[in-house]
Structure formats: C-alpha cells, structure tokens
Amino acid sequence: MSVVVIGLSHRTSPVELRERFAFAEGKIPGALKSLRDSGIAGEAVILSTCNRVEIYAVTTFAPDTAFAELKNFLIEHHAYDGTLGDELYTFAEPHSLHHLFKVASGLDSMVIGETEIFGQLKQAYELAFANKHTGARLNKAFQRAFNVAKHIRTATNIQRGSVSVMSAAVELAEKIFTSLAEHEVLVIGAGETSEKTARALLSRGARGVVVTNRSPERAAALAAELGGRAVPFENWTDALEQIDIAISSTSAPHHILDRAKLEPLMRRRKHRPLLLIDIAVPRDIDPAVSTLDNVYLYNVDDLQSIAADYLNLRKEEVARCEKIIAEKVAALLEARNL
C-alpha cells in the first residue's frame, strides 16, 4: 500500500475550473465513502479550498491505475463534461508525501509561507478521521506533516513579511483607495477567512465594518467582535450603497451578486468606486460585474500578482524549508520500512 495524491490548484488551473471540482464541506464524508466503497482507496482525505482540490489516498493499485481511477471519480462525482489534461497533477511516493508536507507548510500556497492552509488541511484530515476514512498510513503521514509545518515556522523565517491571502487583499485595497480611513467594509459570509480579512482591514484604518451571513446569530456575533454592525442576509445588497469595499467568502453554490443586481446600486452610489474581493470557490460574484464603470472585481487568482512580489524575498528560506521537508520524508519512509 502507498500514499498517492491527485489534484488541481492555483498553480495548474484557473478558478473557473477549480470551482467546478470544489467539494462542499457537508458533502465530503459522503464523497469519501463513495471513494472507499468503489475499492479505489482504503483510506482517503479530501482537501477543498479556494486554491486547491486534492485527494490523498492509500491504495493497493499501481500508481498509473490509481491515478486513472481517481481522475474518473472526480469527473463522475462532479458530472464534468469537459477534458482534464495538465491541469490535474498526480504524485506517488515519495513525491506524494513531499507534496503533503509542502502544502502543510505553506510552500505550495499562493502566498508562500501563509498559515491558513495549515488549518484547512488539519480540518480536512479531522473530518476524514472522524468519519473513519483514515487509517495507519494517512494518520501517520498527516500527523508528521503537521509536525513538520510547525517546525518550519519556528526554525525558518518563511513567514517574514505579508504572508496571507488576507494581507494581500488588504494591500490590494490600499492600491485602489489611498487611505482606508474614509471607507467602510462589508463582509459577506462570517467564516474564518472573512473575519481575518476584516480584522486586517480594520488594523489598516478602515472606518468600520458591516457583516452579513445566512446565520443571523453568527453575523451578530462577528459584528460585535469587530465593533461593527450586522445586516440581514436577505437584503445585504442594500449595504452596497454605503460601503466601498466588500469581501465575499460564502459557501453558496451559485453567484450571489450579478450585474443585474449591482447596476442600479451603482447608480444610487453615484458611481463611487467599489472594490469587490471574491475569495470564495465556487465564486460568489459574477465576473460580468467588472464591466460596470468604477467596479473593481478581484478573485483569488488575482491575488497571485501580489503574492508573487514576496517570492523573491523568500527564496533562501524556501530552500531551507525544502531541505527540512526532504529530510523528514526520508525519515518517515525509513521508519516505515524498519
């Protein structure tokens, strides 16, 4: 038995394709059960974030056979009628373990060294573990990956500078608006990413925050934490008349804002500039809104240009991290073979 990985990420595919293969969290246990019932994998973890969709699996099949079966599973599960080529990557041991350790450590992220992926990977593993879809191989691999990620954070300077998607989004806002002091922020979706982005904007001087969420209790709680106000989700678009920056990160399976809804609001705003940052996958905001005057729409892939600016500053640290990961992968495989 060996660990294999199949997936697609911001490095290999645009958000338009990634959103076709995104897994809603509530449907992941059922997908894992289907995968294991098919006989393809004895153990499995599904990681689905705004930047990647990956399956980590333990299989008795030869790698090429396992990759073909896993690819078919992804296509059939999402009823995808297109073709998948280089957008899909595959790794067999030891490269699969090396990839897992890199992902956990933030070395494969859009913003090198960011720590959000650590929590997302841990949550994906815990979901699979709680539903009894992992075993000795993946338990050991993921626990070791988490340990390696923590070691890299303390032993290197990989996190130096702006190292999160949220901070990259804030820098984008400051490029659109010279100062944030005159601008209020709307947070659509009260999840962890939205909360961190709102806190980052407030720390840079944003005037205030408005929160909306399908759960009124969650919206009210987050608004209270941030010193802002909550608005009902059913009429959150009314808030667009007053705010100038909106960060959207919901789990909606379809667009929650399109051109037809936004165009009359822009007229009532007297066409003041509006910055929309869509960090959801599937996307919350129809790309067509960007054709409206004074509307600036950016999705998770657009943040790549900001993230790239930091990569050169970290090349030496990345090399140190890669060396640590290579040593830890070798140690894991050696211990397994003893």
Phi, psi and omega in degrees: 000145180214162179267129176235159179227139171224141181183180173217144185218182178300339179283336187242344186209149179284166181299330180301327178272319182300322182293338177290336184249007180293143177255126170293140186304320183293342182260356182294316179303319178294322178293320178296320178297316179298319181296315181287324178296333181288344181089359181292320186225142174273333176222151180198148173226136176248125176250120180227110180231184179292339184253348184201153168230119184223146172243123173257123187222147171256125186221155174264353180288157169297148185309312182299320178292317180298318181295319179296318180292318180293322177298314178299321179299313179299315182295314182289321181298323182260007179050047182275128184254011178262198179244150177237125179237249182289349178295335183262128178248155182222145178221134171252169179296142005271357185294330179295320179289321177300318179295315179302315181294322178295316179299312181300327184271359180080011182277348178251011185276165176299317174254107185302129177091358181294155187253352182299323182297330178302312179294322180293319179293319179296320178295319179297317179295314182296327177294315178294319180296316182296331180263013174062040178254006175243165178216203187301318184294307183287326177302312180295316183296315182288319178299319178294321179298319179294320178296318179297317180300318179295320179298317181295323179296325183269334186263350181228174178253032185297337181270003183298134179089198182282114190234023179224157176299323181297315181291328175295322178296322179295318179297326176296316179300321181287342174282329179280315181245122183305319177229143179270356187298333183263008190236138177259151186244136173256126177253117181255109187099123188258035179279182185297318181296316179297316181299314181296322179295317179297317179297321180295319179294318179295322180294336178270005172106008178304144188294324182182178184222143174242134184240136173225145182202155179299331175267108180301325180296316180294320179297316181295319181296315181292319179300320179295319179298325185265000181070029181245206179226154179255147175232149181299142183293330184291341177225037180296335182296337178298330181293341181294345178288331184260327186273165179239347181227131177230132176245121184244128179208071178257177177255022180298139180279358183217172180295136176257351176220128178228180184297322182298323179284322188279328186303310179295330178293323178295325178295318180291333176282357185059033174060031171298146180304139179230121178261123179243122178246110184258102181254020179265148171221114004299155185294144179275333190243129180296126180304338182295342180294339182291348178279351177283144178298138175067018173252124181245108183250130177228137176250185185299327180290329180295336179290347181301322182296326177287315182300324183297332181298333183271346187297316181298329180291342187247008187302317180295321180291323177299318180298319177297318180295318179299321179295317178298316182297316180300318179294319182289323177296315180299320180294320179296315181293323179295317180296324180293326185273354180291000000 
